[in-house]
C-alpha cells in the first residue's frame, strides 16, 4: 500500500511517476577515457587490458585491468588470442634464395601464376 500512496503523491506533485535517476555509483571511465581506450585498441588490436590500464593511469585515470575488460565487453569488443604465424627460419630463407637464383633466367612469360591448387583444363572436341 505504501508504494501506491507514494506514486499517487508523485503524480500530484510532478504529473508522472518516472524515476528521477542519479542513483548508483558513477562510472570511473569517462567519455574521454572511453575514446582513449578505443584508440588504443584500434591502433593495436592485440593490446592487453593491463597495458591499457597503465596508459590510462599515465593520463590520470586510475582503473584496474578488470574494469577495462568490463568496459571493452560492454562495448562489444571480443577478447581473443592472436593467431600465431610461424616465422621463417634461416634454412627456409636460404632455400628461397637458392630457388630464386636457380630460376633467375627462366622464361616467366610462359609461366601461369595462380592462387589455386589445380587448374581446370577444358578440352574442346571438334
HELIX and SHEET records of a PDB file:
HELIX    1   1 UNK A    2  UNK A   14  1                                  13    
HELIX    2   2 UNK A   31  UNK A   43  1                                  13    
HELIX    3   3 UNK A   49  UNK A   59  1                                  11    
HELIX    4   4 UNK A   65  UNK A   74  1                                  10    
HELIX    5   5 UNK A   90  UNK A  102  1                                  13    
HELIX    6   6 UNK A  108  UNK A  110  5                                   3    
END                                                                             
